[in-house]
Amino acid sequence: MILLLTSSNRGAECAGILEDALREKVELAADFRTAVQLLRQSDHSAVVLDELMVQNEPEQLDNVLNAATLAAPVYINMAICGPERMVREVRLALKRYQQTRLIAMRSAEALLRSEIRDAVTGILLTTELALRVPELPAQASEKLQSVCHLASQIRSRLETVQ
């Protein structure tokens, strides 16, 4: 979903054009308060901001951007921008945003995989050392062997998923 923030009398027309061109629902907000409410109610992939509104009330921009969290901000001058350019700008912003998100997700995944791999290695080393304790009760030994086996399975899965 895309949010279009503009007080322009062409707002509804622009929202319809964006919706048709991008095949994504577009919500229209005529003021900053409504924009913040809509952004808090559901996730948006982009927030299209009318530059004239931002220039007239720059202090309100922070509220909108904070509420937008994961949405890509796109600044458009509605007074001089034609529909084709608006669609092109939003499309490009969405593409850049998706690429950036994908890179961030892959980076987070690699970091998490590394941290889990380190923890599993620690579990394996600790259980193997514990199994070497002399006169270890049989029940404790069985439980430690079970932990060691489960940790080995996790490590194997981590290595095959890469």
Buried (B, 14 or more C-beta within 10 A) or exposed (E): BBBBBBBBEEBBEBBEBBBEBBEBEBBBBBBBEBBBEBBEEEEBBBBBBBBBBBEEEEEBBEBBBEBBEEBBBBBBEBEEBEBEEBBEBBBEBBEEBEEEEEEEEEEEEEEEBEEBBEEBEEBBEBBEEBBEEEEEEEEEEEEBEEBBEBBBEBBEEBEEEE
